[in-house]
Amino acid sequence: MQMPLQITSRQIEVTSAIENTIRDKIGKLDRYHDSIIGCRVTIDTPHRHKHKGRMHNLSIDVTIPGKEIVVKHEGNEDLYVSIRDAYEAAKRQLIEYAAKQRAEQKSRAPMPELATEVE
């Protein structure tokens, strides 16, 4: 990753354990696309709903050349589950985009000329 990871939180304090978990997960995204420019993670914990506990919403914005991948994972009471699910969604999108790029590069490759011998 070329730029440092940015972690933003709304209505929740990010402890060192939460920050380390996020950094570990986002650091693994480099395995799936080698030219990640930057990444922003936003944790939002809206006010308590009367029928549910505190729900944690997580969004991950991954910037790569030519595209920005945005993952929004909404609603889980366990913050670590939200982090895991958002990471898995970002990983899937990066893998799909990298596969699409490889397929485009293959289709653009020049066709080798067939050698014809005349005797």
C-alpha positions as YAML, in Angstrom:
chain: A
units: angstrom
residues:
- id: 1
  name: MET
  ca: [0.00, 0.00, 0.00]
- id: 2
  name: GLN
  ca: [1.46, 3.32, -1.05]
- id: 3
  name: MET
  ca: [-0.42, 5.54, 1.40]
- id: 4
  name: PRO
  ca: [-1.00, 4.76, 5.09]
- id: 5
  name: LEU
  ca: [-4.25, 3.21, 6.21]
- id: 6
  name: GLN
  ca: [-6.80, 5.73, 7.52]
- id: 7
  name: ILE
  ca: [-9.17, 4.59, 10.28]
- id: 8
  name: THR
  ca: [-12.08, 6.85, 11.18]
- id: 9
  name: SER
  ca: [-14.72, 6.18, 13.80]
- id: 10
  name: ARG
  ca: [-18.02, 7.78, 14.65]
- id: 11
  name: GLN
  ca: [-19.61, 7.38, 18.06]
- id: 12
  name: ILE
  ca: [-17.17, 4.66, 19.13]
- id: 13
  name: GLU
  ca: [-13.64, 4.76, 20.49]
- id: 14
  name: VAL
  ca: [-11.14, 2.73, 18.49]
- id: 15
  name: THR
  ca: [-9.00, 0.78, 20.92]
- id: 16
  name: SER
  ca: [-5.57, -0.57, 20.04]
- id: 17
  name: ALA
  ca: [-7.04, -4.09, 19.74]
- id: 18
  name: ILE
  ca: [-9.64, -2.92, 17.20]
- id: 19
  name: GLU
  ca: [-7.01, -0.92, 15.30]
- id: 20
  name: ASN
  ca: [-4.60, -3.89, 15.21]
- id: 21
  name: THR
  ca: [-7.37, -6.20, 13.94]
- id: 22
  name: ILE
  ca: [-8.24, -3.74, 11.16]
- id: 23
  name: ARG
  ca: [-4.57, -3.24, 10.21]
- id: 24
  name: ASP
  ca: [-4.00, -7.01, 10.07]
- id: 25
  name: LYS
  ca: [-7.03, -7.62, 7.85]
- id: 26
  name: ILE
  ca: [-6.39, -4.69, 5.50]
- id: 27
  name: GLY
  ca: [-2.71, -5.60, 5.27]
- id: 28
  name: LYS
  ca: [-3.74, -8.95, 3.83]
- id: 29
  name: LEU
  ca: [-5.54, -7.26, 0.91]
- id: 30
  name: ASP
  ca: [-2.13, -6.68, -0.74]
- id: 31
  name: ARG
  ca: [-2.10, -10.41, -1.50]
- id: 32
  name: TYR
  ca: [-5.05, -10.03, -3.86]
- id: 33
  name: HIS
  ca: [-4.05, -6.88, -5.77]
- id: 34
  name: ASP
  ca: [-0.45, -5.72, -5.88]
- id: 35
  name: SER
  ca: [-1.01, -2.04, -6.67]
- id: 36
  name: ILE
  ca: [-3.27, -0.77, -3.86]
- id: 37
  name: ILE
  ca: [-2.74, 2.96, -3.52]
- id: 38
  name: GLY
  ca: [-4.62, 3.58, -0.28]
- id: 39
  name: CYS
  ca: [-7.39, 2.44, 2.00]
- id: 40
  name: ARG
  ca: [-9.86, 4.14, 4.34]
- id: 41
  name: VAL
  ca: [-11.90, 2.32, 6.98]
- id: 42
  name: THR
  ca: [-14.87, 3.99, 8.67]
- id: 43
  name: ILE
  ca: [-16.60, 2.52, 11.71]
- id: 44
  name: ASP
  ca: [-20.01, 3.92, 12.55]
- id: 45
  name: THR
  ca: [-22.03, 2.92, 15.59]
- id: 46
  name: PRO
  ca: [-25.44, 4.60, 15.41]
- id: 47
  name: HIS
  ca: [-27.44, 5.28, 18.52]
- id: 48
  name: ARG
  ca: [-29.03, 2.35, 20.23]
- id: 49
  name: HIS
  ca: [-32.27, 1.14, 18.74]
- id: 50
  name: LYS
  ca: [-34.93, 0.15, 21.24]
- id: 51
  name: HIS
  ca: [-35.27, -3.41, 19.89]
- id: 52
  name: LYS
  ca: [-31.65, -4.18, 19.07]
- id: 53
  name: GLY
  ca: [-28.29, -3.64, 20.68]
- id: 54
  name: ARG
  ca: [-25.64, -1.37, 19.21]
- id: 55
  name: MET
  ca: [-25.09, -2.18, 15.58]
- id: 56
  name: HIS
  ca: [-21.67, -1.56, 14.02]
- id: 57
  name: ASN
  ca: [-21.53, -0.41, 10.40]
- id: 58
  name: LEU
  ca: [-18.22, -0.61, 8.59]
- id: 59
  name: SER
  ca: [-17.13, 0.77, 5.25]
- id: 60
  name: ILE
  ca: [-13.87, 0.09, 3.43]
- id: 61
  name: ASP
  ca: [-12.70, 2.25, 0.52]
- id: 62
  name: VAL
  ca: [-9.79, 0.69, -1.37]
- id: 63
  name: THR
  ca: [-8.16, 2.84, -4.05]
- id: 64
  name: ILE
  ca: [-6.37, 1.08, -6.90]
- id: 65
  name: PRO
  ca: [-5.25, 2.53, -10.25]
- id: 66
  name: GLY
  ca: [-8.34, 3.32, -12.30]
- id: 67
  name: LYS
  ca: [-10.92, 2.24, -9.72]
- id: 68
  name: GLU
  ca: [-12.13, 2.73, -6.18]
- id: 69
  name: ILE
  ca: [-13.67, -0.30, -4.49]
- id: 70
  name: VAL
  ca: [-16.21, 0.59, -1.82]
- id: 71
  name: VAL
  ca: [-17.58, -1.99, 0.62]
- id: 72
  name: LYS
  ca: [-20.33, -1.07, 3.07]
- id: 73
  name: HIS
  ca: [-21.19, -3.68, 5.67]
- id: 74
  name: GLU
  ca: [-24.21, -2.72, 7.71]
- id: 75
  name: GLY
  ca: [-25.39, -4.01, 11.01]
- id: 76
  name: ASN
  ca: [-23.79, -6.49, 13.33]
- id: 77
  name: GLU
  ca: [-23.67, -6.32, 17.10]
- id: 78
  name: ASP
  ca: [-20.14, -7.75, 17.18]
- id: 79
  name: LEU
  ca: [-17.61, -5.27, 15.78]
- id: 80
  name: TYR
  ca: [-15.09, -8.01, 15.00]
- id: 81
  name: VAL
  ca: [-17.67, -9.87, 12.91]
- id: 82
  name: SER
  ca: [-18.37, -6.64, 11.00]
- id: 83
  name: ILE
  ca: [-14.64, -6.20, 10.37]
- id: 84
  name: ARG
  ca: [-14.33, -9.79, 9.15]
- id: 85
  name: ASP
  ca: [-17.37, -9.61, 6.87]
- id: 86
  name: ALA
  ca: [-16.34, -6.27, 5.32]
- id: 87
  name: TYR
  ca: [-12.80, -7.58, 4.77]
- id: 88
  name: GLU
  ca: [-14.14, -10.71, 3.03]
- id: 89
  name: ALA
  ca: [-16.35, -8.57, 0.76]
- id: 90
  name: ALA
  ca: [-13.41, -6.29, -0.13]
- id: 91
  name: LYS
  ca: [-11.25, -9.36, -0.81]
- id: 92
  name: ARG
  ca: [-13.86, -10.82, -3.16]
- id: 93
  name: GLN
  ca: [-14.18, -7.56, -5.07]
- id: 94
  name: LEU
  ca: [-10.39, -7.22, -5.41]
- id: 95
  name: ILE
  ca: [-10.06, -10.80, -6.67]
- id: 96
  name: GLU
  ca: [-12.85, -10.27, -9.22]
- id: 97
  name: TYR
  ca: [-11.34, -6.98, -10.42]
- id: 98
  name: ALA
  ca: [-7.84, -8.49, -10.71]
- id: 99
  name: ALA
  ca: [-9.23, -11.45, -12.70]
- id: 100
  name: LYS
  ca: [-11.09, -9.06, -14.99]
- id: 101
  name: GLN
  ca: [-7.90, -7.05, -15.56]
- id: 102
  name: ARG
  ca: [-5.94, -10.21, -16.40]
- id: 103
  name: ALA
  ca: [-8.61, -11.29, -18.87]
- id: 104
  name: GLU
  ca: [-8.53, -7.88, -20.57]
- id: 105
  name: GLN
  ca: [-4.75, -7.99, -20.81]
- id: 106
  name: LYS
  ca: [-4.88, -11.43, -22.39]
- id: 107
  name: SER
  ca: [-7.43, -10.33, -24.96]
- id: 108
  name: ARG
  ca: [-5.29, -7.31, -25.88]
- id: 109
  name: ALA
  ca: [-2.15, -9.37, -26.41]
- id: 110
  name: PRO
  ca: [-1.10, -9.47, -30.06]
- id: 111
  name: MET
  ca: [-1.71, -12.72, -31.86]
- id: 112
  name: PRO
  ca: [1.49, -14.52, -32.82]
- id: 113
  name: GLU
  ca: [1.88, -14.66, -36.53]
- id: 114
  name: LEU
  ca: [1.69, -18.08, -38.06]
- id: 115
  name: ALA
  ca: [4.77, -19.05, -39.91]
- id: 116
  name: THR
  ca: [3.97, -20.43, -43.34]
- id: 117
  name: GLU
  ca: [6.67, -22.05, -45.31]
- id: 118
  name: VAL
  ca: [6.44, -22.21, -49.05]
- id: 119
  name: GLU
  ca: [8.42, -24.99, -50.65]
...
